[in-house]
Amino acid sequence: MWVTSSALTRYRLAPNPGPMSLDGTNSYVISRDARVGDLGGGTQPAVVVDPGPRDATHLAELAAAGRVELVLITHHHPDHTEGAADFHALTGAPVRALDPALCFGAPAFEDGEVIEAAGVRIEVLATPGHTADSLCLRLADDGEHGSVLTGDTILGRGTTVISYPDGRLGDYLASMRRLEDLALAAAGPVTVLPAHGPVLPDLAAVARAYLAHREERLDQIRAALARLGEDAPVAAVADLVYGDVDPSVRLAAENSVAAQLDYLRGWA
């Protein structure tokens, strides 16, 4: 099922729901006319972002959405990249990411690089934190104030996990501030196009909420350390701070604690 997400984008939900991927991965198509049903008979130029899992039906539907010129990857996690090699073989389109290991037939991105594909101007923003290679994609011409495809840096529901030690909390906070500044400079609400969950209407508001949430969690970690001792192990801190989480995401909670402890103990 295709969902129109903005003036220049639509997405297809991949069949990979789970505790960490929410309803599944939103695989986006960027094109000059993203209206559902107007697929140009497969001839309209298109860019695909995060082809997702290695699911033949899902990849075939993405390939049929237009003449795929380029494939973009927001970060290396398998729910975004597992199908990338197959999709490259299916479409012949080059695949680009910040990590050269994820690229096929094209070089890795540089932070701040601006490309034009499928008639759309796309700015690449390195936003490390969730992972070291996380990026966002700014579409300044997407609607009145533009949009940003955020990968897992910002989710449509809940907050993202810092995949420590690959991801680091200090990097993540800096990335949130960068996105907030970008949104404020737009002088109007910038649409958030996340890789999981629903589209959100206001990037600046979401970035502020994410920063406030992280500061609240850091205060909880500080309080736990005051009670348990500065050298308290991750599991003990997680018991206090994340004791109410579902067992299916306990490992993610411990990972978040490790990232926060790393930050408080001298991240640089």
ABEGO torsion letter per residue (X at the ends): XBBBABAABBBBBBBBBEAAAEAEBBBBBBBABABBGBAGGGABBBBBBGAEBBBAAAAAAAAAAEBBABBBBABABAAAAAAAAAAAAAAGBBBBBABAAABBGBBBBBBGBBBBBGGBBBBBBBBBGABAABBBBBBAABEAAEBBBAEAABBABEBBBBBOAABBAAAAAAAAAAAAAAAAAAGEBBBBBBABEBBBABAAAAAAAAAAAAAAAAAAAAAAAAAAEAABBAAAAAAAAAAABBAAAAAAAAAAAAAAAAAAAGBX
